[in-house]
């Protein structure tokens, strides 16, 4: 799940653009309608476009930004010297004098 701030930024940006586009396209058809009805038509258009057209494509297109790949954990040289393998498996060491660990 992406961080909430990224979801907010993407959603708010898309709604701003869609609301202006849908309003501009529907104004000639809804001139003289009561404001509540006109708003209902615009909102319905924006939500439909967001749900089935725009957001599915944008979330795929921006997947790398929304959900970056998890980073490998940092393993210090001290942990490697102590015998810990980066994957968490114990590592056996053979010393120069033939001792095993």
Backbone bond lengths (Angstrom), bond angles and torsions (degrees), N, CA, C in turn:
res aa  C-N    CA-C-N  psi(-1)  N-CA   C-N-CA  omega(-1)  CA-C   N-CA-C  phi
1 X - - - 1.446 - - 1.536 108.18 -
2 X 1.322 116.87 131.70 1.470 119.28 -179.35 1.530 111.76 -70.98
3 X 1.328 116.51 158.73 1.468 119.25 175.09 1.532 110.12 -59.55
4 X 1.303 115.57 145.85 1.474 120.19 -176.05 1.523 112.59 -60.51
5 X 1.326 117.45 -34.45 1.463 118.76 -178.01 1.525 110.48 -66.02
6 X 1.329 117.76 -34.52 1.463 120.03 178.37 1.521 110.28 -69.91
7 X 1.327 116.76 -40.46 1.462 120.89 176.47 1.521 110.13 -61.11
8 X 1.328 116.47 -43.32 1.465 121.17 179.38 1.527 111.45 -61.67
9 X 1.327 116.75 -49.38 1.470 121.14 -177.70 1.526 110.54 -60.25
10 X 1.319 116.76 -46.56 1.463 120.17 -179.19 1.517 111.30 -64.84
11 X 1.311 117.64 -48.09 1.467 121.59 -178.05 1.525 111.39 -63.46
12 X 1.319 117.43 -47.25 1.468 120.55 -179.34 1.525 111.24 -62.32
13 X 1.324 117.04 -40.87 1.464 120.40 179.87 1.520 111.66 -64.04
14 X 1.316 115.87 -44.54 1.468 120.01 -178.73 1.522 110.60 -68.04
15 X 1.327 117.89 -42.31 1.464 119.96 179.33 1.522 110.79 -62.95
16 X 1.324 117.58 -40.30 1.465 120.58 178.23 1.526 110.90 -57.96
17 X 1.326 116.23 -48.35 1.466 120.23 -178.54 1.528 110.81 -66.90
18 X 1.337 116.89 -48.06 1.468 120.04 -177.73 1.524 112.37 -63.93
19 X 1.316 116.64 -40.95 1.470 119.59 -179.30 1.522 110.32 -60.59
20 X 1.320 117.02 -42.56 1.466 119.96 179.42 1.527 111.18 -68.32
21 X 1.330 117.95 -41.61 1.465 120.55 178.47 1.518 112.68 -64.69
22 X 1.330 115.96 -49.35 1.469 119.87 -178.34 1.527 110.18 -64.00
23 X 1.324 117.27 -41.42 1.476 119.79 177.78 1.521 111.20 -60.81
24 X 1.335 116.46 -44.86 1.471 120.29 -179.18 1.532 111.26 -64.34
25 X 1.342 116.40 -39.79 1.460 119.27 -179.30 1.525 113.10 -72.11
26 X 1.328 117.05 -34.09 1.465 120.12 -176.31 1.528 114.41 -91.54
27 X 1.316 118.29 -12.55 1.470 120.36 -178.21 1.526 112.51 -56.96
28 X 1.326 119.98 -44.49 1.466 118.21 178.92 1.531 113.06 -62.72
29 X 1.324 116.73 -29.85 1.470 120.13 -178.61 1.524 112.97 -83.56
30 X 1.331 116.75 -23.44 1.469 119.53 -174.15 1.521 113.28 -112.78
31 X 1.303 117.42 13.88 1.466 120.34 178.05 1.526 108.79 -61.34
32 X 1.325 115.81 131.56 1.455 121.04 179.79 1.523 113.27 90.41
33 X 1.303 118.33 -7.73 1.465 121.01 177.21 1.524 109.17 -74.89
34 X 1.324 118.26 154.47 1.462 119.67 174.03 1.533 109.79 -61.57
35 X 1.333 117.47 142.83 1.467 121.12 -176.72 1.538 113.91 -54.31
36 X 1.315 117.40 -37.80 1.465 119.93 -178.74 1.526 110.44 -65.82
37 X 1.307 117.92 -41.89 1.460 121.87 179.35 1.533 110.51 -67.00
38 X 1.332 115.79 -42.27 1.466 120.11 177.59 1.530 110.88 -61.05
39 X 1.341 116.56 -43.92 1.462 120.81 177.42 1.525 111.36 -63.24
40 X 1.311 117.27 -39.88 1.468 121.14 179.64 1.529 111.15 -62.15
41 X 1.324 117.15 -39.87 1.457 120.91 178.99 1.534 110.33 -67.62
42 X 1.324 116.72 -43.44 1.470 120.70 179.50 1.525 110.04 -64.59
43 X 1.326 117.29 -46.50 1.465 120.87 -179.39 1.523 110.75 -61.85
44 X 1.319 117.43 -42.36 1.464 120.81 179.04 1.527 110.36 -61.68
45 X 1.312 117.11 -42.29 1.464 120.78 177.89 1.520 112.46 -64.43
46 X 1.322 117.04 -43.21 1.463 121.63 -179.41 1.531 110.35 -64.94
47 X 1.319 116.95 -46.14 1.470 120.23 -178.54 1.523 110.68 -65.70
48 X 1.314 118.34 -40.53 1.466 121.07 178.03 1.531 110.72 -62.72
49 X 1.316 116.99 -46.44 1.463 120.16 178.57 1.534 111.57 -63.60
50 X 1.328 116.74 -41.15 1.466 120.67 178.81 1.525 111.00 -62.00
51 X 1.326 116.59 -44.75 1.463 121.75 -173.28 1.519 113.13 -72.20
52 X 1.333 117.45 -45.55 1.462 120.01 -169.79 1.523 115.09 -108.85
53 X 1.319 118.58 -14.27 1.468 119.24 -175.43 1.526 112.11 -118.95
54 X 1.315 117.00 -61.39 1.461 121.18 -167.71 1.534 113.18 -78.28
55 X 1.322 117.81 -54.70 1.464 119.52 -173.94 1.526 113.77 -64.41
56 X 1.333 120.50 -40.91 1.472 117.20 176.85 1.527 112.67 -57.77
57 X 1.327 116.76 -39.84 1.465 119.97 179.80 1.533 111.36 -71.88
58 X 1.317 116.39 -43.44 1.468 119.75 -179.02 1.521 111.88 -65.38
59 X 1.327 118.09 -39.71 1.456 119.19 -179.50 1.528 110.97 -67.29
60 X 1.331 117.93 -33.52 1.469 119.72 174.37 1.522 110.38 -69.35
61 X 1.335 116.14 -44.48 1.459 121.52 -177.34 1.536 111.57 -65.49
62 X 1.324 116.44 -37.75 1.473 121.15 -177.05 1.533 112.85 -102.45
63 X 1.316 117.61 20.56 1.473 121.10 -176.84 1.524 112.05 -57.25
64 X 1.322 118.09 -38.51 1.459 120.87 179.57 1.515 113.00 -63.56
65 X 1.316 116.51 -32.84 1.469 120.46 178.54 1.534 110.63 -82.63
66 X 1.328 115.94 -41.19 1.463 119.08 -178.13 1.523 111.93 -68.50
67 X 1.312 116.73 -44.64 1.465 121.67 -177.63 1.515 109.56 -130.83
68 X 1.332 117.99 81.17 1.463 119.08 179.63 1.532 110.54 -62.75
69 X 1.323 115.74 151.40 1.464 121.14 179.34 1.524 109.82 -60.90
70 X 1.326 116.72 140.61 1.467 118.18 178.90 1.523 110.49 -63.78
71 X 1.306 115.03 141.50 1.453 120.50 -178.47 1.523 109.03 -87.90
72 X 1.328 115.34 146.53 1.456 119.62 175.97 1.521 108.38 -65.50
73 X 1.315 116.93 142.83 1.461 118.38 178.33 1.517 110.75 -66.57
74 X 1.306 115.93 147.67 1.453 122.20 179.38 1.523 108.70 -78.98
75 X 1.310 116.44 130.05 1.456 121.41 176.53 1.523 107.62 -117.41
76 X 1.286 114.57 119.48 1.461 118.77 -178.23 1.527 110.58 -74.94
77 X 1.294 115.63 162.04 1.456 120.77 177.62 1.531 109.44 -63.21
78 X 1.322 117.43 -32.26 1.466 120.27 179.94 1.518 110.92 -62.80
79 X 1.340 117.59 -40.37 1.462 119.02 179.65 1.519 110.70 -69.48
80 X 1.323 117.71 -34.04 1.458 120.03 177.56 1.525 110.52 -68.58
81 X 1.323 116.05 -39.01 1.459 119.40 179.07 1.524 110.95 -67.26
82 X 1.315 116.66 -28.93 1.454 120.59 -179.40 1.526 111.53 -76.99
83 X 1.324 117.52 -5.76 1.449 120.06 176.58 1.515 114.34 102.17
84 X 1.309 118.30 8.76 1.461 120.55 179.47 1.511 109.56 -89.47
85 X 1.290 115.69 127.09 1.469 121.03 175.25 1.519 107.56 -80.05
86 X 1.342 118.56 147.03 1.465 120.45 -179.68 1.526 113.56 -56.12
87 X 1.330 118.22 -25.65 1.465 120.64 179.05 1.520 111.90 -88.98
88 X 1.322 117.45 3.48 1.450 120.49 177.57 1.521 113.86 92.88
89 X 1.320 117.65 -1.90 1.461 121.39 179.54 1.524 109.48 -83.72
90 X 1.333 117.49 141.00 1.460 119.07 176.43 1.523 110.38 -68.43
91 X 1.301 115.59 145.33 1.450 121.45 -178.40 1.515 108.09 -116.05
92 X 1.329 116.35 133.10 1.461 118.35 176.00 1.522 107.90 -93.34
93 X 1.310 114.87 143.02 1.457 120.75 -179.19 1.523 109.00 -118.05
94 X 1.297 115.46 143.18 1.453 120.60 170.68 1.515 106.63 -113.23
95 X 1.316 115.27 120.54 1.448 120.32 -178.85 1.518 109.86 -82.98
96 X 1.337 116.20 164.10 1.472 121.05 -179.18 1.517 113.46 -57.70
97 X 1.332 115.03 -31.60 1.465 117.36 -178.63 1.531 112.17 -85.69
98 X 1.328 118.73 8.34 1.453 122.87 174.74 1.521 114.71 92.87
99 X 1.332 118.33 -5.92 1.466 120.14 177.37 1.522 109.81 -69.73
100 X 1.314 115.44 148.16 1.469 121.06 176.65 1.516 109.51 -111.50
101 X 1.270 114.62 152.40 1.464 120.24 176.72 1.493 109.05 -125.19
